[in-house]
């Protein structure tokens, strides 16, 4: 029966993909601009990378541009051009179509070798020897329904918190570890120049095995918000990939 053939094919393919991604070099939680950029550069370097996105669609805040005006801006067009997004020069800025940007970024990350699981929420982290070793995940609809259904685990050598304003993984550790003091997780008032610069500068390993990128950096370090300009997000994603690329490379050769 054709209906069963369709169902069987989907279930088998998803099952195989999930089994293959239970152990990874990197798990990126959050598929906004920083998370997908990190995944793209990691996978491009042949590092096994899995992205978890709790929503149905990837892209985070890209889609809406500013107040639903689906145009985004950057000051540096290099990464956008690398992933094939058309840009236009407007004074000191470059503009791009938010829909093209969101879809191109996900496509390039996937084509580089990233596996992406949507509707998959990280509800906890795996902590061993005081180092993050992966994430505890569940289906988003189960979580939002408040059902008491046990999760499963996905392992990684390193995890990236790219969950945006909430810095969700950092907050999980803060809640449970009394000796972890990142401060209040919140952004400051709007200051584009400072935020665009410092979000890249402060991209780092915030806890053993856990890196932060994008708006998670802003929340952890109380940086200003920056609105619909995405260059800092992209550069933060690229920087975290470079930090991990270098670390994995030195580990593999030691």
C-alpha positions as protocol buffer text, in pm:
chain_id: "A"
residue {
  index: 1
  type: UNK
  ca { x: 0 y: 0 z: 0 }
}
residue {
  index: 2
  type: UNK
  ca { x: 146 y: 336 z: -108 }
}
residue {
  index: 3
  type: UNK
  ca { x: 52 y: 510 z: 218 }
}
residue {
  index: 4
  type: UNK
  ca { x: 252 y: 258 z: 423 }
}
residue {
  index: 5
  type: UNK
  ca { x: 546 y: 279 z: 185 }
}
residue {
  index: 6
  type: UNK
  ca { x: 554 y: 657 z: 235 }
}
residue {
  index: 7
  type: UNK
  ca { x: 532 y: 625 z: 612 }
}
residue {
  index: 8
  type: UNK
  ca { x: 795 y: 351 z: 630 }
}
residue {
  index: 9
  type: UNK
  ca { x: 1038 y: 548 z: 414 }
}
residue {
  index: 10
  type: UNK
  ca { x: 1010 y: 861 z: 632 }
}
residue {
  index: 11
  type: UNK
  ca { x: 1039 y: 672 z: 960 }
}
residue {
  index: 12
  type: UNK
  ca { x: 1339 y: 467 z: 843 }
}
residue {
  index: 13
  type: UNK
  ca { x: 1524 y: 768 z: 705 }
}
residue {
  index: 14
  type: UNK
  ca { x: 1466 y: 979 z: 1014 }
}
residue {
  index: 15
  type: UNK
  ca { x: 1556 y: 691 z: 1245 }
}
residue {
  index: 16
  type: UNK
  ca { x: 1884 y: 635 z: 1061 }
}
residue {
  index: 17
  type: UNK
  ca { x: 1970 y: 1005 z: 1060 }
}
residue {
  index: 18
  type: UNK
  ca { x: 1900 y: 1037 z: 1432 }
}
residue {
  index: 19
  type: UNK
  ca { x: 2104 y: 728 z: 1522 }
}
residue {
  index: 20
  type: UNK
  ca { x: 2397 y: 867 z: 1325 }
}
residue {
  index: 21
  type: UNK
  ca { x: 2377 y: 1196 z: 1516 }
}
residue {
  index: 22
  type: UNK
  ca { x: 2367 y: 1066 z: 1872 }
}
residue {
  index: 23
  type: UNK
  ca { x: 2744 y: 1120 z: 1893 }
}
residue {
  index: 24
  type: UNK
  ca { x: 2900 y: 1432 z: 1745 }
}
residue {
  index: 25
  type: UNK
  ca { x: 3198 y: 1658 z: 1749 }
}
residue {
  index: 26
  type: UNK
  ca { x: 2971 y: 1961 z: 1794 }
}
residue {
  index: 27
  type: UNK
  ca { x: 2610 y: 2017 z: 1887 }
}
residue {
  index: 28
  type: UNK
  ca { x: 2478 y: 2366 z: 1814 }
}
residue {
  index: 29
  type: UNK
  ca { x: 2162 y: 2456 z: 2004 }
}
residue {
  index: 30
  type: UNK
  ca { x: 1974 y: 2722 z: 1813 }
}
residue {
  index: 31
  type: UNK
  ca { x: 1959 y: 2779 z: 1438 }
}
residue {
  index: 32
  type: UNK
  ca { x: 1963 y: 3156 z: 1420 }
}
residue {
  index: 33
  type: UNK
  ca { x: 2229 y: 3347 z: 1225 }
}
residue {
  index: 34
  type: UNK
  ca { x: 2515 y: 3275 z: 1467 }
}
residue {
  index: 35
  type: UNK
  ca { x: 2427 y: 2907 z: 1514 }
}
residue {
  index: 36
  type: UNK
  ca { x: 2389 y: 2831 z: 1144 }
}
residue {
  index: 37
  type: UNK
  ca { x: 2703 y: 3025 z: 1054 }
}
residue {
  index: 38
  type: UNK
  ca { x: 2899 y: 2831 z: 1315 }
}
residue {
  index: 39
  type: UNK
  ca { x: 2758 y: 2505 z: 1180 }
}
residue {
  index: 40
  type: UNK
  ca { x: 2845 y: 2600 z: 824 }
}
residue {
  index: 41
  type: UNK
  ca { x: 3210 y: 2673 z: 903 }
}
residue {
  index: 42
  type: UNK
  ca { x: 3246 y: 2369 z: 1128 }
}
residue {
  index: 43
  type: UNK
  ca { x: 3093 y: 2125 z: 882 }
}
residue {
  index: 44
  type: UNK
  ca { x: 3289 y: 2283 z: 599 }
}
residue {
  index: 45
  type: UNK
  ca { x: 3600 y: 2183 z: 795 }
}
residue {
  index: 46
  type: UNK
  ca { x: 3476 y: 1820 z: 813 }
}
residue {
  index: 47
  type: UNK
  ca { x: 3377 y: 1845 z: 1179 }
}
residue {
  index: 48
  type: UNK
  ca { x: 3068 y: 1640 z: 1258 }
}
residue {
  index: 49
  type: UNK
  ca { x: 2806 y: 1898 z: 1350 }
}
residue {
  index: 50
  type: UNK
  ca { x: 2442 y: 1868 z: 1452 }
}
residue {
  index: 51
  type: UNK
  ca { x: 2206 y: 2163 z: 1497 }
}
residue {
  index: 52
  type: UNK
  ca { x: 1901 y: 2145 z: 1724 }
}
residue {
  index: 53
  type: UNK
  ca { x: 1616 y: 2390 z: 1670 }
}
residue {
  index: 54
  type: UNK
  ca { x: 1312 y: 2390 z: 1896 }
}
residue {
  index: 55
  type: UNK
  ca { x: 1093 y: 2574 z: 1646 }
}
residue {
  index: 56
  type: UNK
  ca { x: 955 y: 2447 z: 1318 }
}
residue {
  index: 57
  type: UNK
  ca { x: 1173 y: 2671 z: 1101 }
}
residue {
  index: 58
  type: UNK
  ca { x: 1540 y: 2761 z: 1112 }
}
residue {
  index: 59
  type: UNK
  ca { x: 1669 y: 3118 z: 1096 }
}
residue {
  index: 60
  type: UNK
  ca { x: 1578 y: 3262 z: 1435 }
}
residue {
  index: 61
  type: UNK
  ca { x: 1505 y: 3632 z: 1411 }
}
residue {
  index: 62
  type: UNK
  ca { x: 1622 y: 3669 z: 1051 }
}
residue {
  index: 63
  type: UNK
  ca { x: 1282 y: 3628 z: 888 }
}
residue {
  index: 64
  type: UNK
  ca { x: 1116 y: 3941 z: 1022 }
}
residue {
  index: 65
  type: UNK
  ca { x: 1391 y: 4190 z: 948 }
}
residue {
  index: 66
  type: UNK
  ca { x: 1283 y: 4502 z: 1137 }
}
residue {
  index: 67
  type: UNK
  ca { x: 924 y: 4509 z: 1265 }
}
residue {
  index: 68
  type: UNK
  ca { x: 819 y: 4270 z: 990 }
}
residue {
  index: 69
  type: UNK
  ca { x: 1000 y: 4462 z: 714 }
}
residue {
  index: 70
  type: UNK
  ca { x: 1193 y: 4164 z: 581 }
}
residue {
  index: 71
  type: UNK
  ca { x: 1516 y: 4341 z: 493 }
}
residue {
  index: 72
  type: UNK
  ca { x: 1834 y: 4300 z: 698 }
}
residue {
  index: 73
  type: UNK
  ca { x: 2155 y: 4501 z: 710 }
}
residue {
  index: 74
  type: UNK
  ca { x: 2525 y: 4430 z: 756 }
}
residue {
  index: 75
  type: UNK
  ca { x: 2836 y: 4644 z: 745 }
}
residue {
  index: 76
  type: UNK
  ca { x: 3055 y: 4369 z: 599 }
}
residue {
  index: 77
  type: UNK
  ca { x: 2918 y: 4167 z: 306 }
}
residue {
  index: 78
  type: UNK
  ca { x: 3187 y: 3895 z: 295 }
}
residue {
  index: 79
  type: UNK
  ca { x: 2997 y: 3612 z: 467 }
}
residue {
  index: 80
  type: UNK
  ca { x: 2672 y: 3692 z: 288 }
}
residue {
  index: 81
  type: UNK
  ca { x: 2848 y: 3679 z: -47 }
}
residue {
  index: 82
  type: UNK
  ca { x: 3023 y: 3355 z: 48 }
}
residue {
  index: 83
  type: UNK
  ca { x: 2688 y: 3183 z: 107 }
}
residue {
  index: 84
  type: UNK
  ca { x: 2543 y: 3327 z: -214 }
}
residue {
  index: 85
  type: UNK
  ca { x: 2314 y: 3603 z: -82 }
}
residue {
  index: 86
  type: UNK
  ca { x: 2268 y: 3907 z: -305 }
}
residue {
  index: 87
  type: UNK
  ca { x: 2348 y: 4238 z: -135 }
}
residue {
  index: 88
  type: UNK
  ca { x: 2297 y: 4602 z: -223 }
}
residue {
  index: 89
  type: UNK
  ca { x: 2509 y: 4893 z: -105 }
}
residue {
  index: 90
  type: UNK
  ca { x: 2315 y: 5164 z: 79 }
}
residue {
  index: 91
  type: UNK
  ca { x: 2548 y: 5430 z: 217 }
}
residue {
  index: 92
  type: UNK
  ca { x: 2767 y: 5265 z: 480 }
}
residue {
  index: 93
  type: UNK
  ca { x: 2550 y: 4952 z: 492 }
}
residue {
  index: 94
  type: UNK
  ca { x: 2471 y: 4652 z: 278 }
}
residue {
  index: 95
  type: UNK
  ca { x: 2115 y: 4523 z: 265 }
}
residue {
  index: 96
  type: UNK
  ca { x: 1982 y: 4178 z: 185 }
}
residue {
  index: 97
  type: UNK
  ca { x: 1644 y: 4012 z: 158 }
}
residue {
  index: 98
  type: UNK
  ca { x: 1570 y: 3842 z: 490 }
}
residue {
  index: 99
  type: UNK
  ca { x: 1397 y: 3544 z: 327 }
}
residue {
  index: 100
  type: UNK
  ca { x: 1690 y: 3482 z: 93 }
}
residue {
  index: 101
  type: UNK
  ca { x: 1932 y: 3519 z: 383 }
}
residue {
  index: 102
  type: UNK
  ca { x: 1747 y: 3276 z: 612 }
}
residue {
  index: 103
  type: UNK
  ca { x: 1705 y: 3008 z: 347 }
}
residue {
  index: 104
  type: UNK
  ca { x: 2055 y: 3043 z: 203 }
}
residue {
  index: 105
  type: UNK
  ca { x: 2220 y: 3014 z: 543 }
}
residue {
  index: 106
  type: UNK
  ca { x: 2031 y: 2695 z: 631 }
}
residue {
  index: 107
  type: UNK
  ca { x: 2094 y: 2551 z: 284 }
}
residue {
  index: 108
  type: UNK
  ca { x: 2468 y: 2617 z: 293 }
}
residue {
  index: 109
  type: UNK
  ca { x: 2502 y: 2475 z: 644 }
}
residue {
  index: 110
  type: UNK
  ca { x: 2316 y: 2162 z: 535 }
}
residue {
  index: 111
  type: UNK
  ca { x: 2512 y: 2122 z: 212 }
}
residue {
  index: 112
  type: UNK
  ca { x: 2838 y: 2157 z: 405 }
}
residue {
  index: 113
  type: UNK
  ca { x: 2739 y: 1847 z: 602 }
}
residue {
  index: 114
  type: UNK
  ca { x: 2543 y: 1976 z: 901 }
}
residue {
  index: 115
  type: UNK
  ca { x: 2248 y: 1772 z: 1021 }
}
residue {
  index: 116
  type: UNK
  ca { x: 1956 y: 1981 z: 1144 }
}
residue {
  index: 117
  type: UNK
  ca { x: 1675 y: 1861 z: 1369 }
}
residue {
  index: 118
  type: UNK
  ca { x: 1383 y: 2098 z: 1411 }
}
residue {
  index: 119
  type: UNK
  ca { x: 1108 y: 2069 z: 1674 }
}
residue {
  index: 120
  type: UNK
  ca { x: 1384 y: 1937 z: 1903 }
}
residue {
  index: 121
  type: UNK
  ca { x: 1440 y: 2119 z: 2230 }
}
residue {
  index: 122
  type: UNK
  ca { x: 1736 y: 2097 z: 2465 }
}
residue {
  index: 123
  type: UNK
  ca { x: 1590 y: 2066 z: 2813 }
}
residue {
  index: 124
  type: UNK
  ca { x: 1915 y: 1999 z: 2998 }
}
residue {
  index: 125
  type: UNK
  ca { x: 2288 y: 1940 z: 2948 }
}
residue {
  index: 126
  type: UNK
  ca { x: 2501 y: 1633 z: 3013 }
}
residue {
  index: 127
  type: UNK
  ca { x: 2768 y: 1716 z: 3272 }
}
residue {
  index: 128
  type: UNK
  ca { x: 3057 y: 1479 z: 3342 }
}
residue {
  index: 129
  type: UNK
  ca { x: 3379 y: 1565 z: 3526 }
}
residue {
  index: 130
  type: UNK
  ca { x: 3250 y: 1924 z: 3543 }
}
residue {
  index: 131
  type: UNK
  ca { x: 3247 y: 1954 z: 3164 }
}
residue {
  index: 132
  type: UNK
  ca { x: 2957 y: 1967 z: 2919 }
}
residue {
  index: 133
  type: UNK
  ca { x: 2944 y: 1646 z: 2715 }
}
residue {
  index: 134
  type: UNK
  ca { x: 2616 y: 1686 z: 2529 }
}
residue {
  index: 135
  type: UNK
  ca { x: 2250 y: 1778 z: 2565 }
}
residue {
  index: 136
  type: UNK
  ca { x: 1928 y: 1621 z: 2689 }
}
residue {
  index: 137
  type: UNK
  ca { x: 1654 y: 1666 z: 2430 }
}
residue {
  index: 138
  type: UNK
  ca { x: 1283 y: 1623 z: 2383 }
}
residue {
  index: 139
  type: UNK
  ca { x: 1023 y: 1697 z: 2119 }
}
residue {
  index: 140
  type: UNK
  ca { x: 915 y: 2061 z: 2143 }
}
residue {
  index: 141
  type: UNK
  ca { x: 545 y: 1978 z: 2132 }
}
residue {
  index: 142
  type: UNK
  ca { x: 585 y: 1744 z: 2430 }
}
residue {
  index: 143
  type: UNK
  ca { x: 761 y: 2019 z: 2624 }
}
residue {
  index: 144
  type: UNK
  ca { x: 509 y: 2290 z: 2540 }
}
residue {
  index: 145
  type: UNK
  ca { x: 219 y: 2059 z: 2626 }
}
residue {
  index: 146
  type: UNK
  ca { x: 363 y: 2005 z: 2972 }
}
residue {
  index: 147
  type: UNK
  ca { x: 357 y: 1629 z: 2936 }
}
residue {
  index: 148
  type: UNK
  ca { x: 581 y: 1424 z: 3164 }
}
residue {
  index: 149
  type: UNK
  ca { x: 763 y: 1231 z: 2893 }
}
residue {
  index: 150
  type: UNK
  ca { x: 1126 y: 1137 z: 2940 }
}
residue {
  index: 151
  type: UNK
  ca { x: 1389 y: 1280 z: 2701 }
}
residue {
  index: 152
  type: UNK
  ca { x: 1688 y: 1121 z: 2526 }
}
residue {
  index: 153
  type: UNK
  ca { x: 2049 y: 1235 z: 2498 }
}
residue {
  index: 154
  type: UNK
  ca { x: 2280 y: 1356 z: 2222 }
}
residue {
  index: 155
  type: UNK
  ca { x: 2654 y: 1360 z: 2294 }
}
residue {
  index: 156
  type: UNK
  ca { x: 2919 y: 1604 z: 2169 }
}
residue {
  index: 157
  type: UNK
  ca { x: 3279 y: 1694 z: 2234 }
}
residue {
  index: 158
  type: UNK
  ca { x: 3166 y: 2057 z: 2257 }
}
residue {
  index: 159
  type: UNK
  ca { x: 2829 y: 2233 z: 2264 }
}
residue {
  index: 160
  type: UNK
  ca { x: 2745 y: 2582 z: 2136 }
}
residue {
  index: 161
  type: UNK
  ca { x: 2472 y: 2787 z: 2303 }
}
residue {
  index: 162
  type: UNK
  ca { x: 2327 y: 2986 z: 2014 }
}
residue {
  index: 163
  type: UNK
  ca { x: 1981 y: 3011 z: 2167 }
}
residue {
  index: 164
  type: UNK
  ca { x: 1968 y: 3389 z: 2143 }
}
residue {
  index: 165
  type: UNK
  ca { x: 1842 y: 3633 z: 2403 }
}
residue {
  index: 166
  type: UNK
  ca { x: 1761 y: 3362 z: 2659 }
}
residue {
  index: 167
  type: UNK
  ca { x: 2107 y: 3198 z: 2656 }
}
residue {
  index: 168
  type: UNK
  ca { x: 1917 y: 2885 z: 2753 }
}
residue {
  index: 169
  type: UNK
  ca { x: 2207 y: 2647 z: 2816 }
}
residue {
  index: 170
  type: UNK
  ca { x: 2402 y: 2900 z: 3018 }
}
residue {
  index: 171
  type: UNK
  ca { x: 2088 y: 2958 z: 3223 }
}
residue {
  index: 172
  type: UNK
  ca { x: 2050 y: 2584 z: 3286 }
}
residue {
  index: 173
  type: UNK
  ca { x: 2399 y: 2568 z: 3433 }
}
residue {
  index: 174
  type: UNK
  ca { x: 2351 y: 2888 z: 3631 }
}
residue {
  index: 175
  type: UNK
  ca { x: 2033 y: 2747 z: 3785 }
}
residue {
  index: 176
  type: UNK
  ca { x: 2197 y: 2425 z: 3904 }
}
residue {
  index: 177
  type: UNK
  ca { x: 2559 y: 2526 z: 3974 }
}
residue {
  index: 178
  type: UNK
  ca { x: 2600 y: 2756 z: 4270 }
}
residue {
  index: 179
  type: UNK
  ca { x: 2963 y: 2827 z: 4180 }
}
residue {
  index: 180
  type: UNK
  ca { x: 2883 y: 2944 z: 3827 }
}
residue {
  index: 181
  type: UNK
  ca { x: 2824 y: 3320 z: 3826 }
}
residue {
  index: 182
  type: UNK
  ca { x: 2768 y: 3466 z: 3479 }
}
residue {
  index: 183
  type: UNK
  ca { x: 2548 y: 3741 z: 3622 }
}
residue {
  index: 184
  type: UNK
  ca { x: 2197 y: 3836 z: 3511 }
}
residue {
  index: 185
  type: UNK
  ca { x: 2125 y: 3717 z: 3159 }
}
residue {
  index: 186
  type: UNK
  ca { x: 1997 y: 4029 z: 2989 }
}
residue {
  index: 187
  type: UNK
  ca { x: 2086 y: 4283 z: 2725 }
}
residue {
  index: 188
  type: UNK
  ca { x: 2143 y: 4652 z: 2771 }
}
residue {
  index: 189
  type: UNK
  ca { x: 2000 y: 4949 z: 2585 }
}
residue {
  index: 190
  type: UNK
  ca { x: 2046 y: 4987 z: 2211 }
}
residue {
  index: 191
  type: UNK
  ca { x: 2400 y: 5067 z: 2100 }
}
residue {
  index: 192
  type: UNK
  ca { x: 2474 y: 4916 z: 1760 }
}
residue {
  index: 193
  type: UNK
  ca { x: 2844 y: 5006 z: 1736 }
}
residue {
  index: 194
  type: UNK
  ca { x: 2936 y: 4858 z: 2072 }
}
residue {
  index: 195
  type: UNK
  ca { x: 2716 y: 4551 z: 2040 }
}
residue {
  index: 196
  type: UNK
  ca { x: 2838 y: 4464 z: 1689 }
}
residue {
  index: 197
  type: UNK
  ca { x: 3199 y: 4481 z: 1802 }
}
residue {
  index: 198
  type: UNK
  ca { x: 3179 y: 4319 z: 2145 }
}
residue {
  index: 199
  type: UNK
  ca { x: 2954 y: 4028 z: 2046 }
}
residue {
  index: 200
  type: UNK
  ca { x: 3245 y: 3906 z: 1835 }
}
residue {
  index: 201
  type: UNK
  ca { x: 3518 y: 3994 z: 2085 }
}
residue {
  index: 202
  type: UNK
  ca { x: 3342 y: 3816 z: 2372 }
}
residue {
  index: 203
  type: UNK
  ca { x: 3246 y: 3499 z: 2183 }
}
residue {
  index: 204
  type: UNK
  ca { x: 3413 y: 3230 z: 2392 }
}
residue {
  index: 205
  type: UNK
  ca { x: 3403 y: 2910 z: 2593 }
}
residue {
  index: 206
  type: UNK
  ca { x: 3192 y: 3020 z: 2889 }
}
residue {
  index: 207
  type: UNK
  ca { x: 3202 y: 2687 z: 3073 }
}
residue {
  index: 208
  type: UNK
  ca { x: 3410 y: 2378 z: 3016 }
}
residue {
  index: 209
  type: UNK
  ca { x: 3279 y: 2226 z: 2694 }
}
residue {
  index: 210
  type: UNK
  ca { x: 3021 y: 2502 z: 2635 }
}
residue {
  index: 211
  type: UNK
  ca { x: 3074 y: 2789 z: 2391 }
}
residue {
  index: 212
  type: UNK
  ca { x: 2845 y: 3087 z: 2335 }
}
residue {
  index: 213
  type: UNK
  ca { x: 2773 y: 3272 z: 2012 }
}
residue {
  index: 214
  type: UNK
  ca { x: 2545 y: 3546 z: 1886 }
}
residue {
  index: 215
  type: UNK
  ca { x: 2280 y: 3697 z: 2109 }
}
residue {
  index: 216
  type: UNK
  ca { x: 2367 y: 3450 z: 2386 }
}
residue {
  index: 217
  type: UNK
  ca { x: 2695 y: 3645 z: 2414 }
}
residue {
  index: 218
  type: UNK
  ca { x: 2503 y: 3971 z: 2448 }
}
residue {
  index: 219
  type: UNK
  ca { x: 2287 y: 3828 z: 2726 }
}
residue {
  index: 220
  type: UNK
  ca { x: 2573 y: 3668 z: 2918 }
}
residue {
  index: 221
  type: UNK
  ca { x: 2790 y: 3980 z: 2909 }
}
residue {
  index: 222
  type: UNK
  ca { x: 2499 y: 4229 z: 2930 }
}
residue {
  index: 223
  type: UNK
  ca { x: 2593 y: 4387 z: 2599 }
}
residue {
  index: 224
  type: UNK
  ca { x: 2364 y: 4637 z: 2428 }
}
residue {
  index: 225
  type: UNK
  ca { x: 2103 y: 4518 z: 2182 }
}
residue {
  index: 226
  type: UNK
  ca { x: 2169 y: 4592 z: 1816 }
}
residue {
  index: 227
  type: UNK
  ca { x: 1846 y: 4540 z: 1625 }
}
residue {
  index: 228
  type: UNK
  ca { x: 1823 y: 4417 z: 1262 }
}
residue {
  index: 229
  type: UNK
  ca { x: 2192 y: 4438 z: 1177 }
}
residue {
  index: 230
  type: UNK
  ca { x: 2343 y: 4092 z: 1149 }
}
residue {
  index: 231
  type: UNK
  ca { x: 2713 y: 4128 z: 1078 }
}
residue {
  index: 232
  type: UNK
  ca { x: 2809 y: 4073 z: 1441 }
}
residue {
  index: 233
  type: UNK
  ca { x: 2591 y: 3761 z: 1458 }
}
residue {
  index: 234
  type: UNK
  ca { x: 2758 y: 3614 z: 1151 }
}
residue {
  index: 235
  type: UNK
  ca { x: 3109 y: 3701 z: 1267 }
}
residue {
  index: 236
  type: UNK
  ca { x: 3038 y: 3560 z: 1612 }
}
residue {
  index: 237
  type: UNK
  ca { x: 2928 y: 3232 z: 1452 }
}
residue {
  index: 238
  type: UNK
  ca { x: 3240 y: 3225 z: 1237 }
}
residue {
  index: 239
  type: UNK
  ca { x: 3463 y: 3305 z: 1535 }
}
residue {
  index: 240
  type: UNK
  ca { x: 3321 y: 3026 z: 1753 }
}
residue {
  index: 241
  type: UNK
  ca { x: 3377 y: 2783 z: 1466 }
}
residue {
  index: 242
  type: UNK
  ca { x: 3737 y: 2901 z: 1436 }
}
residue {
  index: 243
  type: UNK
  ca { x: 3794 y: 2859 z: 1811 }
}
residue {
  index: 244
  type: UNK
  ca { x: 3659 y: 2504 z: 1800 }
}
residue {
  index: 245
  type: UNK
  ca { x: 3832 y: 2418 z: 1473 }
}
residue {
  index: 246
  type: UNK
  ca { x: 4163 y: 2519 z: 1630 }
}
residue {
  index: 247
  type: UNK
  ca { x: 4091 y: 2327 z: 1950 }
}
residue {
  index: 248
  type: UNK
  ca { x: 3983 y: 2007 z: 1775 }
}
residue {
  index: 249
  type: UNK
  ca { x: 4279 y: 2033 z: 1541 }
}
residue {
  index: 250
  type: UNK
  ca { x: 4526 y: 2063 z: 1828 }
}
residue {
  index: 251
  type: UNK
  ca { x: 4355 y: 1777 z: 2014 }
}
residue {
  index: 252
  type: UNK
  ca { x: 4365 y: 1548 z: 1712 }
}
residue {
  index: 253
  type: UNK
  ca { x: 4736 y: 1611 z: 1656 }
}
residue {
  index: 254
  type: UNK
  ca { x: 4843 y: 1583 z: 2020 }
}
